[in-house]
Amino acid sequence: MKVFQAIEERRAVKHYQADSEMPAEDFKKIMSAVILSPTSYNIQHWRFIRVTDKVHRDKIKEAAWGQEQVAAASELVILCADINAWNDRPERYVANSPQETQDMLLPMMEAFYSGKEQIQRDEAMRSCGIAAQTMMLAAKGLGYDSCPMVGFDREELARLIRLPQGYVIAMMIAIGKAEKAAYPRGGQLPLEEVLCENHF
Ligand SMILES: Cc1cc2nc3c(=O)[nH]c(=O)nc-3n(C[C@H](O)[C@H](O)[C@H](O)COP(=O)(O)O)c2cc1C
């Protein structure tokens, strides 16, 4: 599938064929694409929880106020991020770069994030947002539909997935075969309203 077709056809689908399973190679292909998403300084804050246990899924569905797609979709992935990833063995993020690039980037990264909690958290969320879109487009490219979700009780979900201290849940994404098409688009703002030239 062409990139623009995937972008146009990706919709937030709420109803899935409950008996449809995703072949392991498709899931691997999607996730292998996801980890190629860009991140600031290549920090790759994301940590993904794939929920395979049915009972666990049902509990997560409850925490998501009963949203049907949480349990019905073939896959459910919870996108989490390590807020402190910038400071966790950062040499890994530049390991393949020339030594002089490493010597330049590592102190830059430290100066950029050290002591700046809001920016650390923003960055972790940004990384997950970009990963999320890659996930949904990759899924679409393989013939699956998806639904991104933040409609859940954060504390309860954190408890269920044993979210470590210093980590944040960005969203979760259900992926599967659609049973019903998405609702018509809610109403896109006109491009002229959201695109400015040079400044606001
Ligand atoms: C961060 C985020 C959270 C969302 N949370 C939910 C959700 O909890 N439940 C749901 O049914 N849809 C959820 N959606 C889907 C949006 O309602 C949907 O993307 C939006 O209406 C645009 O529709 P489209 O994705 O089909 O183009 C979420 C979307 C995003 C990006």
The ligand as a MOL file (V3000), in Angstrom:
LIG
                    3D

  0  0  0     0  0            999 V3000
M  V30 BEGIN CTAB
M  V30 COUNTS 31 33 0 0 0
M  V30 BEGIN ATOM
M  V30 1 C -4.3920 10.3280 21.6680 0
M  V30 2 C -5.7250 9.7920 21.1940 0
M  V30 3 C -6.6030 9.2480 22.0970 0
M  V30 4 C -7.8150 8.7050 21.6670 0
M  V30 5 N -8.6190 8.0660 22.5610 0
M  V30 6 C -9.6880 7.3950 22.1050 0
M  V30 7 C -10.4250 6.5560 22.9660 0
M  V30 8 O -10.1260 6.3930 24.1590 0
M  V30 9 N -11.4800 5.8890 22.4640 0
M  V30 10 C -11.8360 5.9940 21.1540 0
M  V30 11 O -12.8100 5.3420 20.7620 0
M  V30 12 N -11.1500 6.7650 20.3040 0
M  V30 13 C -10.0780 7.4540 20.7420 0
M  V30 14 N -9.3380 8.2050 19.8820 0
M  V30 15 C -9.7320 8.2820 18.4760 0
M  V30 16 C -10.1540 9.6800 18.0690 0
M  V30 17 O -11.4370 9.9620 18.5250 0
M  V30 18 C -10.0390 9.7780 16.5360 0
M  V30 19 O -8.7080 9.5560 16.1710 0
M  V30 20 C -10.5020 11.1320 16.0070 0
M  V30 21 O -11.8480 11.3230 16.2390 0
M  V30 22 C -10.2240 11.2640 14.5210 0
M  V30 23 O -10.8040 10.1880 13.8180 0
M  V30 24 P -9.9630 9.2630 12.8570 0
M  V30 25 O -8.7780 8.7510 13.6760 0
M  V30 26 O -10.8690 8.1580 12.4290 0
M  V30 27 O -9.4840 10.0950 11.7150 0
M  V30 28 C -8.1470 8.7750 20.3020 0
M  V30 29 C -7.2520 9.3570 19.3940 0
M  V30 30 C -6.0530 9.8390 19.8220 0
M  V30 31 C -5.0770 10.3830 18.8320 0
M  V30 END ATOM
M  V30 BEGIN BOND
M  V30 1 1 1 2
M  V30 2 1 2 3
M  V30 3 2 2 30
M  V30 4 2 3 4
M  V30 5 1 4 5
M  V30 6 1 4 28
M  V30 7 2 5 6
M  V30 8 1 6 7
M  V30 9 1 6 13
M  V30 10 2 7 8
M  V30 11 1 7 9
M  V30 12 1 9 10
M  V30 13 2 10 11
M  V30 14 1 10 12
M  V30 15 2 12 13
M  V30 16 1 13 14
M  V30 17 1 14 15
M  V30 18 1 14 28
M  V30 19 1 15 16
M  V30 20 1 16 17
M  V30 21 1 16 18
M  V30 22 1 18 19
M  V30 23 1 18 20
M  V30 24 1 20 21
M  V30 25 1 20 22
M  V30 26 1 22 23
M  V30 27 1 23 24
M  V30 28 2 24 25
M  V30 29 1 24 26
M  V30 30 1 24 27
M  V30 31 2 28 29
M  V30 32 1 29 30
M  V30 33 1 30 31
M  V30 END BOND
M  V30 END CTAB
M  END
